[in-house]
Amino acid sequence: MTAAASLKTWYWWHKWTSLVCTVFLLIICITGLPLVFHEEIEHWLEEGKPFAVVDAGTPRVATDQLMASARAQYPNEVVEYVFFDEDHPTVYVGMSPSHTGDPKLTHYMRFDAHTGEMLYDAPTAREEQFTFMGMMLALHVDLFTSLPGQLFLGFMGLLFVIAIVSGVVLYGPFMKKLDFGTVRKERSRRLKWLDLHNLLGIVLLGWMMVVGITGVINELSRPLFGLWQATDLVELTSGYHDTDPPQRLASADAALRAAAQAVPNHRIISFSHPGNMFATPHHYMVWTRGDTPFTSHLIIPVLVDAATAEVTAVARPPWYLTMLALSQPLHFGDYGGLPLKILWVLLDLLTIVVLASGLYLWFARRKATDARVAQLTQRHQQPQAALAKTTHGHEGSSPGAIAGGGS
């Protein structure tokens, strides 16, 4: 393949991958802006009573007691999960009509970790998705269509990565006669935006690749977790396959103490109740994370027998779940505090400019091409019209009139 043919192929890939994914990438980038600050926004918009200010060292209420309070509020529902807020002394208890029902019927109650008082009774997940942050998250993750939407946006992210790679290949040959950073402001508007599009694209190259690739990985979270459940988790719980789920559950606090002893250098962040889709019918699935800057992003699940509160296994995650865990902070920039989040937003805004300018350049080029075609067509038609007029005039005169000039 010649160099010209190769460039033409890369240009084709860049043009069509960009055109197909740009509108959806704009949605992702725009909705991603508030999601970078989701923790700050959610606490700012948080409803309910404030948690009590207590003396340092005040003991926390037992988890079993909080779960009993939640069941007392909804006696016909089951506990799905318990989440421990690491930034505030609050505990979230998730409830739903059944473990096998619609996940969108799940709701949570927020409790004060020191007093046990219920601070807020949240609406269901179905209702929460129509709040501001709920809509931003749904549009960003699955376009309100659950797994099909996740896979579709993952494919759009893959096209975005291909567009970036093809753009890099084209950048050198198309910009070799210009100094780096040149923006020809004195030329046409389209040429100015082309230079700006190329400049921002190459400057943001590394960040866009990181966010694009981690975005694709995050969209595969559900299939990847399902793969782990169908392989490693089945093997870890093989001894329970022919046994019935326990009728009487061991204390959740006892299960948490056992999990903490099994992974001493980890913090417990939550646990899934036996029967929940993220646990098994026979186990509490206790989710822990490390206490170092690196391991704090790695989730280590601990399976605790729901009948005896004894640890069944420490489920070291496979490479693909480790990859998923590490991709999430890279995607949202939430591993370096507020300064990094602000930087992420600025880079996101510049990426929106790249995407929008790409659309503008395509429409402007089509308009310019149509105008050029019309101009060339008009030039081609002018001599034909003159010739037709001359021929038409000769055919309308008699030979005698032409020769004799008339009477």
Summary of the structure (lengths in Angstrom):
residues: 407
radius of gyration: 31.7
end to end distance: 73.1
largest distance: 126.8
contacts: 1147
relative contact order: 0.10
helix: 59%
strand: 13%
